[in-house]
Amino acid sequence: MGAGIAQVAATAGHSTILLDTNHTVLKKAEESLKATFVKLVEKGKFTTEQVSEIINRIKFSSALMDFGKCDLIIEAIVEDLAVKQSVFAEIESIVSDDCIIASNTSSLSITSIAAACKHPQRIIGIHFFNPAPLMPLVEVIPSITTDELLAEKIKSFLSGWKKTIVIAKDTPGFIVNRLARSYYGESIRIYEEGWEGIPSGTKGFATIDWALKEIGGFKMGPFELMDLIGNDINYKVTETVWTQFFYDARYKPSLTQKRLFEAKRFGKKSGAGYYDYAETAIKPEAMMDKVLAEKIFMRVISMLINESVDALYLKVASRDDLDSAVKNGVNYPKGLLQWCDDIGAEKVLSTLVNRHQTYLEERYRPSVLLRKMVAEKKKFYS
Ligand SMILES: NC(=O)c1ccc[n+]([C@@H]2O[C@H](COP(=O)([O-])OP(=O)(O)OC[C@H]3O[C@@H](n4cnc5c(N)ncnc54)[C@H](O)[C@@H]3O)[C@@H](O)[C@H]2O)c1
């Protein structure tokens, strides 16, 4: 992630230092950045002169002392709180009091990182999506100890980096990693139940993937997407979000995914996940039943919408930022609150109530705001 973020910063015109304590990784990052820029010239995105200016703006370093004159530092090291806290304390001893220190963490609370700092008011989350140069979304996350003006300041600063910026409360998963959980979780649950006659094995995965692409217009089905992200990463994110929400049933991980993780069936990168990626593998055929697909879609989209409505209710982010985050961070065809308006809050609520009554599980409890919107016949966009 660090190399990608450095590429974005240098391209935006900033003199940038890419630091890694591991020399081999640093050398590889330098080679791969140079190769990327060669490709960008070939594609006509930049001229050779522009690229050499950008590369000259990047200094590759292994010495933290080089950060002495920096105005902004974005940390993207190993996802370990103790390691991050110790590196942040070390950085603070080198930089000026005005330097902003940000973390790209996906799952740790910004407040917990800032707790180890002398000046927690200058600590903030700046969360890029992978690959940073291609994904437009950046979540900016002030902690409860961050200077109140800093998030807006970072937002206007980063808009010059050609990114779409959203501001999120320091809560587990921030926006995208929280909202997107049910795309995977509910799809796996539908599969595990063999709901409405969905077959087991790859035909079942293919059926659910097809339904969500065909009816919902999602670019990738949940099982294809989990295999692309990696079932190791996806499982860990789910587990972390669930734990940090004090084991709220809404975010509960599934045994199906845990077993894939244990079997090292990480997905595309390991050659197998939900699907088999061997050259000889036979592509499973989905059950292309539109009535079934509509039911699958309604069950999954209702859970996604409920999550977004609840995030709005709990002031995790604004309406526009919640919708922008899923469109720009996970390529959803629509924002979830807009989708709620389009489908009708009443239909979403009745789907959830139906599941809640059927399963008697907390997981399906509708957000209080969704019930209020239905009772008052209101829309999110009017
Ligand atoms: N990979 C993703 O898709 C993704 C997306 C968003 C956010 N993030 C977050 O970004 C951070 C980095 O993730 P990654 O996937 O790039 O990890 P990674 O393991 O690929 O890279 C981390 C790098 O940090 C270096 N490092 C470790 N300790 C260091 C130290 N003390 N000083 C300097 N360098 C050190 C390592 O040598 C390694 O090259 C994590 O906090 C992760 O949660 C990752």
PDBQT file of the ligand as one rigid body, heavy atoms in Angstrom, charges set to zero:
ROOT
HETATM    1  N1  LIG A 401      -3.454  -4.372   1.497  1.00  0.00    +0.000 N 
HETATM    2  C1  LIG A 401      -4.620  -3.760   1.465  1.00  0.00    +0.000 C 
HETATM    3  O1  LIG A 401      -5.519  -4.091   0.656  1.00  0.00    +0.000 OA
HETATM    4  C2  LIG A 401      -4.870  -2.610   2.384  1.00  0.00    +0.000 A 
HETATM    5  C3  LIG A 401      -5.932  -1.724   2.098  1.00  0.00    +0.000 A 
HETATM    6  C4  LIG A 401      -6.142  -0.626   2.938  1.00  0.00    +0.000 A 
HETATM    7  C5  LIG A 401      -5.343  -0.457   4.059  1.00  0.00    +0.000 A 
HETATM    8  N2  LIG A 401      -4.333  -1.350   4.324  1.00  0.00    +0.000 N 
HETATM    9  C6  LIG A 401      -3.517  -1.109   5.535  1.00  0.00    +0.000 C 
HETATM   10  O2  LIG A 401      -2.236  -0.634   5.132  1.00  0.00    +0.000 OA
HETATM   11  C7  LIG A 401      -1.239  -1.110   6.035  1.00  0.00    +0.000 C 
HETATM   12  C8  LIG A 401      -0.186  -1.875   5.261  1.00  0.00    +0.000 C 
HETATM   13  O3  LIG A 401      -0.801  -2.935   4.573  1.00  0.00    +0.000 OA
HETATM   14  P1  LIG A 401      -0.041  -3.717   3.395  1.00  0.00    +0.000 P 
HETATM   15  O4  LIG A 401      -0.989  -4.698   2.848  1.00  0.00    +0.000 OA
HETATM   16  O5  LIG A 401       0.620  -2.746   2.491  1.00  0.00    +0.000 OA
HETATM   17  O6  LIG A 401       1.059  -4.489   4.271  1.00  0.00    +0.000 OA
HETATM   18  P2  LIG A 401       2.423  -5.140   3.787  1.00  0.00    +0.000 P 
HETATM   19  O7  LIG A 401       2.761  -6.152   4.828  1.00  0.00    +0.000 OA
HETATM   20  O8  LIG A 401       2.370  -5.534   2.363  1.00  0.00    +0.000 OA
HETATM   21  O9  LIG A 401       3.472  -3.919   3.894  1.00  0.00    +0.000 OA
HETATM   22  C9  LIG A 401       3.874  -3.382   5.124  1.00  0.00    +0.000 C 
HETATM   23  C10 LIG A 401       5.294  -2.885   4.943  1.00  0.00    +0.000 C 
HETATM   24  O10 LIG A 401       5.682  -2.209   6.140  1.00  0.00    +0.000 OA
HETATM   25  C11 LIG A 401       7.050  -2.474   6.353  1.00  0.00    +0.000 C 
HETATM   26  N3  LIG A 401       7.319  -2.229   7.759  1.00  0.00    +0.000 N 
HETATM   27  C12 LIG A 401       6.985  -3.016   8.802  1.00  0.00    +0.000 A 
HETATM   28  N4  LIG A 401       7.382  -2.415   9.956  1.00  0.00    +0.000 NA
HETATM   29  C13 LIG A 401       7.938  -1.241   9.609  1.00  0.00    +0.000 A 
HETATM   30  C14 LIG A 401       8.522  -0.174  10.347  1.00  0.00    +0.000 A 
HETATM   31  N5  LIG A 401       8.608  -0.227  11.668  1.00  0.00    +0.000 N 
HETATM   32  N6  LIG A 401       8.986   0.900   9.675  1.00  0.00    +0.000 NA
HETATM   33  C15 LIG A 401       8.894   0.938   8.332  1.00  0.00    +0.000 A 
HETATM   34  N7  LIG A 401       8.366  -0.041   7.563  1.00  0.00    +0.000 NA
HETATM   35  C16 LIG A 401       7.907  -1.120   8.216  1.00  0.00    +0.000 A 
HETATM   36  C17 LIG A 401       7.250  -3.909   5.921  1.00  0.00    +0.000 C 
HETATM   37  O11 LIG A 401       8.588  -4.137   5.560  1.00  0.00    +0.000 OA
HETATM   38  C18 LIG A 401       6.308  -4.013   4.719  1.00  0.00    +0.000 C 
HETATM   39  O12 LIG A 401       6.985  -3.767   3.520  1.00  0.00    +0.000 OA
HETATM   40  C19 LIG A 401      -1.971  -1.927   7.088  1.00  0.00    +0.000 C 
HETATM   41  O13 LIG A 401      -2.258  -1.109   8.184  1.00  0.00    +0.000 OA
HETATM   42  C20 LIG A 401      -3.260  -2.339   6.361  1.00  0.00    +0.000 C 
HETATM   43  O14 LIG A 401      -4.327  -2.555   7.266  1.00  0.00    +0.000 OA
HETATM   44  C21 LIG A 401      -4.074  -2.404   3.505  1.00  0.00    +0.000 A 
ENDROOT
TORSDOF 0
